[in-house]
Amino acid sequence: MSKLVIVESPAKAKTIKKYLGSDYEVVASMGHVRDLPENRLSVDVKKDFKPKYEVIKGKEKLVDELKEAAGHSDMVYLATDPDREGEAISWHLAYLLGLDTEDQNRVTFNEITKTGISVGMEHPRSIDLDLVNAQQARRILDRLVGYKLSPFLSQKIRRGLSAGRVQSVAVRLIVDREAEIRAFVPEEYWTIDAKFIPKGARKAFPSTFYGDIEGNKIKITNKEQADQILADLEDAEYQVVKVKKGTRRKSPAPPFITSTLQQEASRKLGFQARRTMKAAQELYEGVEIKDMGAVGLITYMRTDSLRISEDAIKEVSEYIVNRWGKRYLPDNPRVFKSKANAQDGHEAIRPSMPSLSPDQVKDSLTGDQYKLYKLIWERFVACQMSNCLQSTTQADIQAKNYLFKASGYTVTFDGFTVLYEEGKDDEEAVGGALPVLEKDMMLKCKEIAGNQHFTQPPPRFTEASLIKTLEENGIGRPSTYAATISTITGREYVVREGKTLKPTELGEVSTKLMKERFPKIVNVKFTAQVENDLDSVQSGKTNWVQTLHVFYDDFAETLKKAKEAMEGVKIQLEEDKTDIVCELCGRQMVIKMGRYGKFIACPGYPECKNIKKLVHETGAECPKCGGKVVLKKTKKGRVFYGCSEYPNCDFVSWDEPIQEKCPRCGKTLLKKKGKNPKVYCITEDCGYEKTETEEE
């Protein structure tokens, strides 16, 4: 063995080994090998934030194996992921293996294909210390904020709380949105909607009241005003007074970057950010494809660049022409402009082989891998296709002194929409085609009515809209969003209600405390500026130690003042209280957080040590024994339902029990969610089930 290549994951190692051949040994570091130990701060603030790294617990044997393999090799290549974290892992490996960081031994692969690996191996370089220092600065800053602030929150509110430079701002955004929703006062407004039929036609088209014949918009605020206009329009004649026709060009969305991939997978697939990144990582590192072996199907999935290689554009252009014809190819390849602060080291997220369609690899992929590959492939192919052309019609319709407006469009050339259209957070009403309308044409009013509406509060954040807001405000980086959302939900600052994110009382109370005592930490603009400063370290413009001093010196003083001002103060959460009276001492018992989750305890501890299990009752009866059905969670947090009489009763179900009883046997029904929701009975020999459509 003469050449050793160290990557991060076994899957990636397997794929790369296939292309490099027998002259190379490819091994995996299994991610980070050295880090700040978890059980202490491990940062010497007084010595310019000197970190005290150690080999990660449990990886000592792996490090010894890597040292042995390196010792038997003539050349060691560090081929960890092509980003900030990957660069830091290579730096730590170089330290542990005694390699010179000035050596040309760092290689990166934008895609795990034969071409991508050949290009990477042909261009080795030395470790980028600016990238390493940027990672160190972020790691140390997050450690300082977390380890200094979390104990303060735990002491003042509840044990086990955490704070973070990005997570605290994310919680604040969700809390502030909830405050907006509560403070929102709906305003009444009315529309007058009509349906007209042109002479000689059968089908009616919709139109909406606009204002007076001078073109001034009239706002209708109550029923009386709407009724007055309707009364004025009795026996009115309706005439087309203006028709405007045009052509609208609709362009495709750019290829994915990390944040837009997470947003679109949330909208279209219902994937949480962590699930998206897991499937993307697998597609990048390599999947066993029938008749092809291990292949990396997409380019690197942590990127904020919209750049596309010329080879990829050429390949996808040929595919488009062969499949749909030359009309579907624009005159010139599309070039998309990245954001000003984007790191252009990688391409956008795209299929590594654009000609490899999702259907060709479907049988070799898991469900999540296939859905995500299809999304990435369609988005990329569509971004190099022709515009969608639409013929638009706008008509003004006069009735006495009033004006109605109607609009619609027809697609004259589908272009990229034959394959893909971007999802939206708020689905807009889409107008259909209008019949042929001409100026001075008389119309028959088929129906007309006033409709009451109320203005709506801003919607709660979804994962997609939160990620979009974080990115727009420069909070965190796309590669951290999945972990941030997992943290704030796992710590119960935020709960999921369907697809939306709602703050808990804990989230609101902790955010209030942070606003009062640490306003900069939860200030959106300040946090964005810190991100910019950290990016300056990455580009070599700023010294990382100086950047930490600017932030930490002020933070340490703020923390000191907060501790002094709140000495002896303890904030009691309303949600911590229960209606259960302690049978030993008579106190009202409370919910506490322990090492293994929540439990009910007497507040009189240590005098009274009475504790109980915390049980979430559903109100449903067990369909097997008639006991109470309770909500439970797996170790990974997935909700399921079981009987409170366990182990005497073995009833368990992923599907939720409902209050409705089976009309055949009288037992509790279960509700199965999904594309075709239904309620059903599990009682033997009953077999009752009913789809939601039938219920409606």
Phi, psi and omega in degrees: 000128182240334184232128181246131177243124180251121176245186184267325186235151178299323180297317179294320179300317181297316181294315182293321180302324181299323183273330184279330176088190191285345180285349184240143169250128182244121181234163183248140176273351182060046179085212180294143177247339181223139184201178173286125179303145185284334190275002176206169184299314176063024175227122179272095184299323184288341179251052178054044173061037180295121181280148179246086184282150174220157172298133183299135182304131180095352182251010181299316181296318179299316180298319178298320179294321178294320178298317180296316180296320179294323180295334180266006185250145175282333182214136177243124177254131178263106188242041177290174187306148185276058177213187183301313180296318179297321179296319179294321178298317178298320179297316178295320178298317179301319179296312184291328183265001179071031179269150178278124181291349177274346181294151177276071185236009180258122177236147180229148180237117177285333176214145183266070176232172180302315180294313182300320181287321178298314179298317180296315182290334180281348183231062176290155180215176175276163180296133180279101184290336175296318177296318179297314181294327176295319178293318178299317182298315179295316182298314182291319179297315179294324177295317181297313180296312183296312186282340178268324186270324183300315178299326179296313179296318180298322181288322186271336184240293184199144180301144174088008181278159177223156174230157180205157184299322180261318185298323182293325177289321178299317178296320180299317179303317181290321179294316180296322179295321179296322178296321177298318181296317180294323184279350185291132177249112183293141177249137179283140170209158183235150170238153173245114186249136183228161173233128183243152177234122176292158180299130179086354181261163178253325187269134179273155175235150184277150177210154184234139177302135181247305184176216182269174185289347176280353180092011178275128182288135178250122178270124181261117188253349181207171183294321182301317180294319179295316180296324180295317179294319178298322178295320179297332185271001177299133181063018180285151173261142184248126185226137175286121182252346180203135175230124179240124180246147181202179178237132180245133178255125180250122183264153179287158176288155177292168177296167184287145159246179187304312185292318181290329175296316179296320180295312184291324177294328176291314182293309191270329184250347183073020181279137167285158187303319181296320179295321178299312184291329177295312180294321180295319178300317180294319179293324180288315187288333177131135180231142178288111180255134181306130179069003181235338184082202182284125183223135171278116189273340180228163175284176186301134192266001175248093184207151172236022179260144178256012181291142177233135181290154180296323180297318181294320179295319180297315182294317182288328178296318178297321180297316182298314181297316182293326184271318186243345181102166185296333181300333184271006178249127179293164181300323179229146178302145180280136175240127183252138183269126178283165176296160184301322184262015182289144175272119189267023182290335183237167171280176169294168177283120182212164174295137180292333175232089185305334181283351181271097185286158179304322181297329181290335184246000187306316184292344182262356186249154170287171180302312181294319180297316181295314181300318182286320178298317179299318179297313181295316181297312182296318180298317182291312180299316181298326184293345178250021180254170182292159176296153169275130181254132181233136175266119185254148176226130174236131183232137172257131183238125183260139174218109187054239182262016185245162182231133172248154177232144176224144178215153179192174179209159171233146179275119179267335174209121187288331177054225184296338183290350174296340184245317192201143169224141182291141176284162179235148176293319178244109181292126181270147175291129183253125179282146178268197181281147174263153174291172178294119180239140179230154180301139180076002178293136177271143182237150175262131179274111181282318177203152178209138183201153174270139181234128181276140177222164172227140176299147185253146177290163176299144182286155172295157177292143164256173175303316183298312183288330177292315178300318179298317181292317178301316181293315181299328181267002178070031181264123180065193177227151185311326182292344183260351188297320181299314180293322180298313182293321177298321181293312185289334174278320180296326179275358177065031168283334185221143174238156177268132170238098189066235178268352186268160179248122183239134180287143173274174176298324178300316178298320182288317181294316181293323178294320178300316179296318180296320178298319183286319188256332182227061187301327181291323183298324181255016177272124185299313183293320180295317180296322177296322179294321176299318177300317179297320179297320179292325176294328178294328175296317182297325181273001177082010182275336186230144176283133187292326179293317178299320179299318178294320179299316181303318181281308193288322183302318178289320180297317181298321179292320178297317180297319179299314180295321180296318179297320179293316183291332185249021180299127179081359182268136177227125181269124181263126178276138177296322184290349180282342184277152176232172176269003183277129178263131180296122183286350181268324184228353175088359179283159177279119186287156184233163176268130179236157178258124179244188182298328183251022178112197184279149174208166180261133184219158176281132180289355181275008178302138010268357179298318179241124185251026182292127176225156179220160173289144175270116183243127177264104180279144180265346184087357181262152177270145177296126181290349180264314187236354179086001177288188181272137174270128181241154178274135179228169178227145174284174179299332180270004175092005180282135183279137170216176186234141180212169181276139179291346181271006177303138011269002180293333177235134186258017180297131176207145183203143171283334184274144187282131173287144179241168183290333183294138180263154179294128180291346181267311186243353176081006180273167179294137177267154175249151181245123178262122180271172179133195181296326180237074183297146178207160171251146183208163180248137181263357182297133180301141178068009177263296174075011182291135170205154183210128179284161182295326179299317179295323179298315181297000000 
